[in-house]
Amino acid sequence: MDANKRLAVDCRSRQVDTSLITYFSLNVIGTTINMGLIQVSAQKAVYNVMTLQKVSLFCGLLVLAAPAWPDNNSSDSLIVSHGYEFYGNLTYPDDYPHFSYVNPDAPKGGEIAFAALGTFDSMNPYTVKGRAGRLSWTMYESLLGDGPADTYGESYGLLAHKLEYPPTKDWVIFHLRPEARFSDGTPLTAHDVLFSHNLLIEQGLPSYAAAVKKRIPNAEVLDDYTIKFYFTEGISRRSLIDQVGGVPVWSRKWYEETGSRLDESRLETSPGSGPYVIDSFDVNRQIIYKRNPDYWGWNLPINQGRHNFDEIRIEYFGDDTAAFEAFKAGEYTFRQEGDSKKWATLYDFPKIRDGSIVKVELPDATPPTPSGIVFNLGRDTLKDRRVRRAIALGYNFEWTNESLQYGLFEQRTSFSQNSVLMAVGKPEDHEQVLLEGLASPVPPEILSEPALLPHSSSGERLTDRRNLRRAMGLLDDAGWPVGSDGKRQNDKGEPLKLTFLFNTAMEGTLSAIMENFLNNLEKMGIEAVLDKVDPSQYTLRERERDYDLVFDSYAAFLGTGTGLMQRYGSAEAAFSVFNPAGLASPLVDEVIQASLLATSKDEEQTALRALDRVLRYEFFMIPVWYKDSYWVSYYDMFEYPDPLPPYALGHLDFWWYNADKATQLKASGALR
């Protein structure tokens, strides 16, 4: 909300809840697409400005009429819990003192500072207009808090101290904590929750509104601290309770008094209920958040050992070269590296050598975000799978990794790499039965051949002649022969021309990689242009899908949820900002639906392995690289739990500040 596979700030637990995608719960296990520095590290995503701007939410109005159907669920069978997991398996009991991986005695204090690239002109992250400032969503809380970083698919009460629902999950009631307060001191009540729920639907993304109306037809306030949501009969129970539990809560009073809208770009913010508030900002230069000493929730178990810094400062830079030099000079204090060349060659300066700055690789167990070169399937040229396969053969992972990335990466193959959900070999047993039983036609290759793997290339030279010949044959077969001018054209004489949209904030190694890729396309007779634009233009054009190719990402998955439909489904494919290829496959839809209707963990995992297999077959993205660790450097005044939890770096969550070390750094002149 990752981050995201999102300079890099792993500001929330990065585990993926594949529920409906929202700004507040983008907990995607994904790549470090850090703040436009997607660069070459497809480490997993921490959600950055670019990603957050994609996530601008929702639209439509929720009808608040009383439910029309009777409540047939006996109170004797109700499930009452302090948290939620679809199968009811919570790791932490109701009397848990804190998450197991945090340091509950971590000192509070100090400042952590990191870099962001590009610009911002809004502090409202819930609008598609403008560019929101980093972490501008961080002040707001939800009924259920972020899931712990050592589990998957679990969430625990934050604004709500308990929830109750029947085994059928036809509805859910949340009981709010009466002590909850907004930062202006006003009470946070169920009326604010209902207001926020409706506001998101009324003034956000149409794709969210359409999905929510189908699934959550009614909601009502039972009293000032109790709210009930009703769910549509006959649909999957996935991503319902966790969805409404993840809605960010805003002050109804503030919105009504100011007349502000959720979908407008503005610098003024509504009061939140979270542990941090805005201290100051200087547009396009700096944002500072400070711990709220009057935060109502400091004593909650979910918050113990977390939110330890007094200040979080964000410094903006026009490009990463300037940002890196500023880090060396001490203008900010924490950096998650995204550029393999920098990591391999530039971290040998005095402060590294004398120990003032720590350079370390920290383990990351989350599947890498499926980042890569995405095809715009809305382009007629790219609808032919043979053309896409030919273009992909221009990417030489082996040469790129050795020559430009210092051999630091592995090639990604799966949408859930290195997990139990990764499809391997031919489908067998239950997966084969599932695929053969689908109503949609299943291509014979899916059933009879191993799961699709990326092509291999020679690492000795950029252009692999064998792959070049294969690509040219595919283009000939697809009706794009080479003309007398050496350029490929169709039977109408139209040239095969591709525009690769590229963000100038990503200059550096990534730029070099893509330029070499396009050089190979030119050798095939394709007119390929790397269209470099500034971050603002890039954001606008990406939203409008004004490109043939773009370096982008989807989301890895460790479980199912209706968010899979938003990312990979057909219903909103024509306009969904979460589906940059515009993938619309009835087969994909049906496999996702099978995962949603699974009644056991085994069935769910079988369906998701089939989904990985089918997504790879659809070939809407050229997979690139990944790494199973975080590249981190920081001034030696921060500490963290050892070992780290598997699903988060957590430097803005559960790291802390060592005041004695900070004093020593300042005394030595390493820091101002």
C-alpha positions in Angstrom: 0.0 0.0 0.0 4.7 -3.7 -0.4 4.5 -1.5 -2.7 5.3 -1.8 -3.3 6.6 -5.4 -6.1 7.2 1.3 -4.1 13.2 6.0 -3.0 11.8 2.7 -1.7 9.6 2.7 1.3 8.3 -0.5 2.6 5.7 1.3 4.6 3.2 -1.4 5.2 3.2 -5.2 5.6 3.8 -6.4 2.1 1.7 -9.5 2.1 -0.9 -9.7 -0.6 -4.5 -9.9 0.3 -6.0 -10.4 -3.1 -9.2 -8.7 -2.0 -10.6 -5.7 -4.0 -7.7 -3.4 -4.6 -7.7 -0.2 -2.6 -5.2 2.4 -1.6 -5.3 1.3 1.9 -4.8 -2.4 1.4 -2.5 -2.8 -1.5 -0.5 -5.1 0.6 0.8 -6.7 -2.5 3.7 -9.1 -2.3 5.4 -7.5 -5.2 8.4 -5.9 -6.7 10.3 -2.9 -5.6 9.0 -0.6 -8.2 10.3 2.1 -6.0 9.1 5.5 -6.7 9.8 5.3 -10.3 13.1 3.7 -9.7 11.8 0.5 -11.0 15.4 0.2 -12.3 16.7 -3.2 -12.6 15.9 -4.6 -9.2 12.7 -6.5 -9.5 12.8 -7.0 -5.8 9.4 -7.2 -4.5 7.2 -4.1 -4.6 6.9 -1.5 -2.1 4.2 0.8 -3.3 5.4 4.1 -4.4 4.0 7.2 -5.8 3.5 5.7 -9.2 1.9 2.6 -7.9 -0.2 4.5 -5.4 -1.4 6.9 -8.1 -2.7 3.8 -9.9 -4.6 2.8 -6.9 -6.8 5.9 -6.7 -10.1 4.2 -5.7 -13.7 3.7 -6.4 -17.0 5.2 -7.6 -20.9 4.8 -7.3 -23.3 5.1 -4.4 -24.2 2.4 -2.0 -27.9 2.0 -1.2 -28.5 2.0 2.5 -31.9 0.4 2.6 -32.5 -2.2 5.3 -31.8 -5.8 4.1 -34.6 -7.5 2.2 -33.7 -11.0 3.2 -34.2 -12.6 6.6 -31.4 -13.4 9.0 -31.5 -17.2 9.1 -28.2 -17.6 11.0 -28.6 -18.8 14.5 -26.8 -16.7 17.1 -25.5 -19.9 18.6 -23.4 -20.5 15.5 -22.0 -17.0 15.1 -18.2 -16.7 14.9 -16.9 -13.9 17.2 -13.3 -13.0 16.8 -10.5 -10.5 17.3 -9.3 -10.9 13.7 -10.1 -12.5 10.4 -8.7 -15.3 8.2 -10.9 -16.9 5.6 -10.6 -20.4 7.0 -10.7 -19.2 10.5 -7.1 -20.0 11.3 -5.6 -17.1 13.2 -2.0 -17.3 14.4 -2.4 -14.9 17.2 -4.9 -15.6 20.1 -7.3 -12.9 21.3 -4.9 -12.1 24.2 -1.8 -11.7 22.1 0.5 -9.0 23.6 2.2 -8.1 20.3 3.3 -9.6 17.0 6.1 -12.2 17.6 8.7 -10.5 15.3 8.6 -7.0 16.8 10.7 -5.6 19.6 8.0 -4.6 22.1 10.7 -2.5 24.0 11.9 -0.7 20.9 12.7 2.9 21.9 10.6 5.7 20.4 12.4 8.7 18.9 14.6 9.9 16.1 14.0 10.4 12.4 14.3 8.2 9.4 14.6 9.9 6.0 14.4 8.5 2.5 14.3 9.8 -1.1 11.5 10.0 -3.6 11.9 10.8 -7.3 9.8 13.1 -9.4 7.2 15.5 -8.1 4.0 15.8 -6.2 1.2 18.3 -6.4 -1.4 16.7 -4.1 -1.7 15.3 -0.6 -4.8 13.4 -1.4 -3.8 9.9 -2.6 -7.4 8.8 -3.4 -7.7 10.7 -6.7 -6.5 9.9 -10.1 -5.9 13.6 -10.6 -2.4 14.9 -9.8 0.6 13.2 -8.2 0.1 12.3 -4.6 2.9 12.9 -2.0 4.6 9.8 -0.6 2.8 8.2 2.3 -0.1 10.6 2.1 -2.4 7.6 2.9 -0.5 6.7 6.0 -2.6 8.8 8.4 -5.7 6.8 7.9 -6.7 3.6 9.6 -9.3 0.8 9.0 -11.4 -1.5 11.1 -8.9 -4.3 10.6 -5.2 -3.4 10.6 -2.4 -4.5 8.3 -1.8 -8.2 8.5 1.3 -9.3 10.5 4.4 -9.7 8.4 5.0 -13.3 9.5 1.7 -14.7 8.2 -0.4 -14.6 5.1 -4.0 -13.7 4.7 -4.6 -12.7 8.4 -5.7 -9.4 9.8 -6.4 -8.2 13.3 -8.7 -5.6 14.9 -7.5 -2.0 14.8 -10.4 0.4 14.9 -12.6 -2.5 15.7 -11.9 -4.7 18.7 -14.0 -7.6 17.5 -16.2 -8.8 14.6 -18.9 -11.4 14.3 -20.3 -13.2 11.4 -22.2 -16.5 10.6 -20.4 -19.5 9.1 -22.1 -18.6 5.8 -20.4 -15.2 5.8 -23.7 -13.6 4.7 -22.9 -10.5 6.8 -20.5 -9.1 9.3 -20.8 -6.9 12.3 -17.8 -4.8 13.5 -17.6 -3.5 17.0 -15.5 -0.3 17.1 -13.3 0.8 20.0 -15.0 3.7 21.7 -11.7 5.3 22.5 -10.8 5.8 18.8 -10.2 9.4 17.9 -9.2 11.4 14.8 -6.1 13.6 15.1 -8.3 16.7 15.8 -9.6 15.0 18.9 -13.1 14.2 17.6 -14.5 10.7 18.1 -14.4 8.1 15.3 -17.7 6.3 15.1 -19.6 3.8 13.0 -21.1 6.8 11.2 -17.7 7.8 9.9 -17.1 4.2 8.7 -20.3 4.1 6.8 -19.6 7.6 5.3 -16.2 6.5 4.2 -17.5 3.3 2.7 -20.0 5.2 0.6 -17.6 8.0 -0.3 -15.1 5.5 -1.8 -17.8 4.1 -3.9 -19.3 7.4 -4.9 -16.1 9.3 -5.8 -13.5 6.7 -6.7 -12.7 4.2 -9.5 -15.6 2.9 -11.6 -14.1 -0.6 -11.4 -14.3 -0.6 -7.7 -17.8 0.7 -7.6 -19.0 -2.0 -10.0 -17.4 -4.7 -8.0 -18.6 -3.5 -4.6 -22.2 -3.0 -5.8 -22.3 -6.6 -6.9 -20.9 -7.9 -3.6 -21.9 -5.5 -0.8 -25.5 -4.2 -1.5 -26.3 -2.9 1.9 -24.7 -1.5 5.1 -26.2 0.0 8.2 -25.1 1.6 11.5 -26.6 -0.3 14.4 -25.4 2.2 17.0 -22.5 4.7 17.3 -19.9 2.0 17.6 -21.4 -0.9 15.7 -21.8 -1.3 11.9 -23.1 -4.2 9.8 -22.4 -5.0 6.2 -24.5 -7.4 4.1 -23.2 -9.5 1.3 -24.9 -10.7 -1.8 -26.3 -14.2 -1.8 -24.9 -16.8 -4.2 -21.4 -15.3 -4.7 -18.0 -16.3 -3.4 -17.5 -15.4 0.2 -13.9 -14.3 -0.7 -12.8 -10.8 -0.2 -15.9 -9.6 1.5 -15.2 -9.4 5.3 -11.6 -8.4 4.7 -12.6 -5.9 2.1 -15.0 -3.9 4.3 -12.6 -4.3 7.2 -9.9 -2.6 5.1 -11.8 0.6 4.2 -9.9 3.7 5.3 -12.0 5.8 7.7 -12.3 9.5 7.3 -14.0 12.2 9.2 -17.6 12.7 8.0 -17.6 16.0 9.9 -14.6 17.4 8.1 -15.9 16.4 4.6 -19.3 17.9 5.3 -18.0 21.1 6.8 -15.4 21.7 4.0 -17.4 20.4 1.1 -14.2 18.6 -0.1 -14.4 15.7 -2.5 -12.4 12.4 -2.4 -11.7 12.6 -6.1 -10.2 16.1 -6.2 -6.5 16.9 -6.1 -5.7 19.1 -3.1 -3.0 19.8 -0.6 -5.4 20.1 2.4 -6.0 16.8 4.1 -8.7 15.5 6.3 -7.8 14.4 9.9 -6.8 10.8 10.2 -6.8 8.5 13.2 -3.3 6.9 12.7 -0.1 7.2 14.6 1.4 9.8 12.2 0.2 13.2 11.1 1.6 15.7 8.6 4.1 18.1 10.1 5.0 20.1 7.0 5.5 19.8 3.3 7.2 21.9 0.6 5.7 20.9 -2.8 8.1 18.9 -4.9 10.8 19.2 -2.3 10.0 17.6 1.0 7.3 16.0 3.2 7.6 15.4 7.0 5.3 13.2 9.0 5.5 13.2 12.8 4.3 10.8 15.4 1.1 12.0 17.1 1.8 12.0 20.9 -2.0 12.0 21.4 -2.6 9.0 19.1 -5.4 7.0 20.7 -4.0 3.6 19.9 -0.5 3.5 21.3 -1.4 0.8 23.9 -3.1 -1.7 21.4 -1.3 -5.0 21.0 -1.3 -4.5 17.2 0.9 -1.4 17.7 3.4 -2.7 20.2 7.0 -2.4 18.9 5.8 -0.5 15.8 5.7 3.2 14.6 8.9 3.9 16.5 10.2 7.0 14.7 9.3 10.5 15.9 9.6 11.7 12.3 9.5 10.3 8.8 11.1 12.7 6.3 10.8 12.4 2.5 13.2 14.3 0.3 12.3 14.7 -3.4 14.8 14.6 -6.2 14.6 14.9 -10.0 16.6 11.8 -10.7 18.4 9.0 -8.9 21.9 10.3 -9.6 21.1 13.4 -7.5 19.4 11.2 -4.9 22.3 8.9 -4.6 24.8 11.8 -4.1 22.5 13.3 -1.5 22.5 10.0 0.4 26.2 10.0 0.5 26.2 13.6 1.8 23.8 12.7 4.6 20.7 14.6 3.3 18.7 11.4 3.9 19.5 8.3 5.9 17.9 5.2 4.5 18.1 3.9 0.9 16.7 0.7 -0.6 18.7 0.3 -3.8 17.0 -0.6 -7.0 19.9 -0.2 -9.5 22.2 -3.2 -9.8 25.0 -1.1 -11.3 25.0 1.2 -8.3 24.8 -1.7 -5.9 27.7 -3.5 -7.6 30.0 -0.6 -8.3 29.2 2.6 -6.4 28.9 1.5 -2.8 32.6 1.9 -2.1 32.9 5.4 -0.7 34.4 6.6 2.6 31.3 6.3 4.7 30.9 2.7 3.7 34.5 2.0 4.4 34.5 3.5 7.8 31.2 1.9 8.8 29.1 5.1 9.0 26.8 3.6 6.4 25.8 0.0 6.5 25.4 -1.9 3.2 23.5 -5.2 3.6 21.3 -7.7 1.8 18.3 -8.7 3.9 16.2 -11.8 3.1 12.9 -11.5 1.4 10.6 -14.5 1.3 7.8 -12.9 -0.7 7.3 -14.0 -4.4 8.8 -11.4 -6.7 6.3 -9.1 -8.3 5.6 -10.1 -11.9 7.4 -7.1 -13.5 8.4 -7.0 -17.1 7.8 -5.5 -20.5 4.0 -5.4 -20.9 2.2 -5.6 -24.2 -0.8 -3.3 -24.8 -3.2 -6.0 -26.0 -5.6 -3.2 -27.2 -3.2 -2.6 -30.1 -4.2 -4.5 -33.2 -0.6 -5.2 -34.0 -0.1 -7.0 -30.6 -3.2 -9.1 -30.6 -1.4 -11.8 -32.5 0.4 -14.0 -30.1 3.1 -14.8 -32.7 4.0 -11.1 -32.9 4.3 -11.0 -29.1 6.5 -14.1 -29.0 8.7 -12.6 -31.7 9.1 -9.4 -29.9 10.0 -11.3 -26.7 12.8 -13.0 -28.4 14.5 -9.6 -28.6 15.0 -9.6 -24.9 18.3 -11.4 -23.9 18.1 -12.0 -20.1 21.5 -13.8 -20.0 23.5 -11.1 -21.7 21.6 -8.3 -19.9 22.2 -9.9 -16.5 25.9 -10.5 -17.0 26.8 -7.4 -19.0 24.5 -4.8 -17.4 23.4 -6.2 -14.1 26.6 -7.8 -12.8 25.0 -11.3 -12.7 23.0 -10.4 -9.6 19.6 -11.7 -10.8 17.6 -14.8 -11.6 15.1 -15.0 -14.5 11.5 -14.8 -13.4 9.2 -17.4 -14.9 6.1 -17.5 -12.8 3.4 -15.2 -11.4 4.0 -16.8 -8.0 7.7 -17.5 -8.3 9.3 -20.0 -6.0 6.0 -20.6 -4.1 3.8 -23.7 -3.9 1.5 -22.0 -6.4 4.2 -22.0 -9.2 3.1 -24.2 -12.0 5.8 -26.8 -12.9 5.8 -29.3 -15.7 2.6 -30.6 -17.2 -0.7 -30.4 -15.3 -1.4 -33.5 -13.3 -4.0 -35.0 -10.9 -6.4 -32.4 -9.5 -5.0 -29.5 -11.7 -5.6 -31.5 -14.8 -9.1 -32.4 -13.7 -9.9 -28.8 -13.0 -8.6 -27.6 -16.4 -10.3 -30.4 -18.4 -13.6 -29.5 -16.6 -13.7 -25.9 -17.6 -16.4 -24.6 -19.9 -14.0 -22.3 -21.7 -11.8 -23.9 -24.4 -8.4 -24.9 -23.1 -5.6 -24.7 -25.6 -4.1 -28.2 -26.1 -0.7 -26.9 -25.3 -1.8 -26.0 -21.7 -2.9 -29.6 -21.1 -0.1 -31.5 -22.9 3.0 -29.3 -22.5 5.0 -28.1 -19.5 4.1 -24.7 -18.1 5.5 -22.0 -20.4 9.1 -20.9 -19.6 10.9 -17.8 -20.9 13.2 -18.5 -23.9 16.9 -18.9 -23.2 19.6 -16.8 -25.0 23.3 -16.8 -25.4 25.0 -14.6 -22.8 28.0 -14.1 -25.1 26.5 -11.4 -27.3 23.4 -9.1 -27.2 21.9 -10.5 -30.3 21.3 -14.3 -30.2 21.2 -15.2 -33.9 19.2 -18.4 -33.2 16.4 -16.4 -31.5 16.6 -13.7 -34.2 15.9 -16.3 -36.8 13.0 -17.7 -34.8 11.6 -14.2 -34.3 11.8 -13.4 -38.0 10.0 -16.6 -38.9 7.2 -15.8 -36.5 6.8 -12.3 -37.9 6.7 -13.7 -41.5 4.0 -16.2 -40.5 2.0 -13.4 -38.8 1.9 -11.4 -42.0 4.8 -9.0 -41.4 7.4 -9.7 -44.0 10.5 -7.6 -44.6 10.0 -4.9 -47.3 12.6 -3.6 -49.8 13.6 -1.0 -47.2 14.5 -3.7 -44.7 11.5 -2.8 -42.5 8.6 -5.1 -41.7 5.2 -4.2 -43.1 1.8 -5.8 -43.5 -0.2 -6.3 -46.7 -1.4 -2.7 -46.5 2.1 -1.4 -46.6 1.9 -0.3 -43.0 5.2 -0.5 -41.0 5.5 -2.6 -37.8 6.2 0.2 -35.4 6.2 0.1 -31.6 6.4 2.8 -29.1 7.9 1.9 -25.7 6.7 4.4 -23.1 9.5 5.2 -20.6 9.6 7.3 -17.5 12.7 9.6 -17.3 12.7 9.0 -13.6 13.9 5.4 -14.4 17.0 6.6 -16.3 20.1 4.5 -15.6 20.5 0.8 -16.0 16.9 0.2 -16.9 17.1 2.7 -19.7 20.2 0.9 -21.0 18.5 -2.5 -20.8 15.5 -1.3 -22.8 17.6 0.5 -25.4 19.5 -2.8 -26.0 16.2 -4.6 -26.2 14.9 -2.2 -28.8 18.2 -2.5 -30.8 17.4 -6.2 -31.2 13.9 -5.3 -32.4 15.4 -3.0 -35.0 17.5 -5.9 -36.3 14.2 -7.8 -36.9 13.0 -5.0 -39.1 10.7 -3.5 -36.4 10.6 0.3 -36.0 11.0 0.6 -32.2 11.1 3.9 -30.3 11.9 4.4 -26.6 9.6 7.4 -25.9 11.0 9.0 -22.8 8.7 11.4 -21.0 8.7 13.1 -17.6 6.9 11.5 -14.6 3.8 13.6 -15.0 3.3 12.8 -18.7 4.1 9.2 -18.0 1.4 8.9 -15.3 -1.2 10.5 -17.7 -0.2 8.4 -20.7 -0.1 5.2 -18.6 -3.6 5.8 -17.3 -4.8 6.3 -20.9 -2.8 3.3 -22.2 -1.0 5.5 -24.7 1.7 3.0 -25.5 2.5 -0.3 -27.3 5.0 -1.4 -24.7 5.7 -0.3 -21.1 7.8 -1.6 -18.2 5.2 -2.3 -15.6 4.0 -5.0 -13.2 1.1 -7.1 -12.0 0.8 -8.7 -8.6 2.1 -12.0 -7.4 -0.4 -14.1 -5.4 -0.2 -16.5 -2.4 -4.0 -16.8 -2.1 -7.1 -16.0 -4.0 -9.5 -13.1 -3.7 -11.7 -10.9 -5.9 -8.7 -8.6 -6.4 -7.5 -11.2 -8.9 -10.4 -10.2 -11.1 -9.4 -6.6 -11.0 -5.8 -7.4 -11.9 -6.3 -10.2 -14.4 -10.0 -10.3 -15.2 -12.0 -9.3 -18.3 -14.8 -7.2 -16.8 -12.8 -4.0 -16.4 -9.9 -4.9 -18.7 -10.7 -2.1 -21.1 -10.0 0.6 -18.5 -8.6 -1.0 -15.3 -5.4 0.8 -14.1 -4.4 -2.5 -12.5 -4.3 -4.4 -15.8 -1.9 -2.4 -18.0 -2.0 -5.1 -20.8 -5.8 -5.0 -21.0 -5.8 -8.8 -20.6 -9.3 -10.1 -21.2 -9.4 -13.9 -21.2 -12.5 -16.0 -20.5 -10.2 -18.8 -19.6 -8.4 -16.7 -17.0 -11.7 -15.5 -15.6 -13.0 -19.1 -15.2 -9.9 -20.3 -13.4 -10.0 -17.3 -11.0 -13.6 -18.1 -10.3 -12.7 -21.7 -9.5 -10.2 -20.4 -7.0 -12.8 -18.2 -5.4 -15.2 -21.1 -5.0 -12.6 -23.4 -3.5 -13.8 -24.9 -0.2 -10.4 -26.0 1.0 -6.8 -24.7 1.0 -5.8 -27.6 -1.3 -8.5 -26.8 -3.8 -7.5 -23.1 -3.7 -3.9 -23.9 -4.3 -4.7 -26.2 -7.2 -6.8 -23.5 -8.9 -4.0 -20.9 -8.4 -1.4 -23.2 -9.9 -3.7 -23.5 -12.9 -4.0 -19.8 -12.9 -0.3 -19.3 -13.0 -0.1 -21.8 -15.9 -2.8 -20.0 -17.9 -1.4 -16.6 -17.3 1.9 -17.6 -18.6 0.3 -19.1 -21.7 -1.6 -15.9 -22.4 1.8 -14.2 -22.8 0.9 -10.6 -22.2 4.2 -9.7 -20.6 7.9 -10.5 -21.2 9.2 -11.6 -17.8 12.4 -10.1 -16.7 14.4 -10.6 -13.5 14.1 -11.0 -9.8 16.1 -11.2 -6.6 15.2 -12.8 -3.3 16.7 -10.1 -1.0 16.4 -6.5 -0.3 19.4 -4.2 -1.1 19.6 -1.8 1.8 22.0 0.9 2.9 21.5 3.2 5.9 23.4 5.3 8.3 24.4 3.1 11.2 21.8 4.4 13.7 18.9 2.1 12.9 18.2 -1.3 14.3 15.7 -4.1 13.4 14.5 -7.4 14.7 16.7 -10.4 13.8 15.5 -12.4 12.1 13.2 -10.2 10.1 9.7 -11.6 9.4 9.4 -13.3 5.9 6.9 -10.9 4.3 8.3 -7.4 5.1 11.4 -5.3 5.3 9.4 -3.0 7.6 11.8 -0.1 8.0 8.9 2.3 8.5 7.0 -0.2 10.6 9.1 -2.0 13.2 12.7 -0.7 12.9 13.9 1.7 15.5 16.4 4.5 16.2 19.5 4.2 18.3 20.2 7.6 19.8 23.7 6.8 21.0 24.8 5.7 17.5 23.2 8.8 16.0 25.2 11.0 18.4 28.4 9.3 17.4 27.6 9.8 13.7 27.0 13.5 14.2 30.2 13.8 16.4 32.3 12.2 13.6 30.8 14.5 11.0 29.1 11.7 9.0 25.8 13.4 9.7 24.9 17.0 10.2 
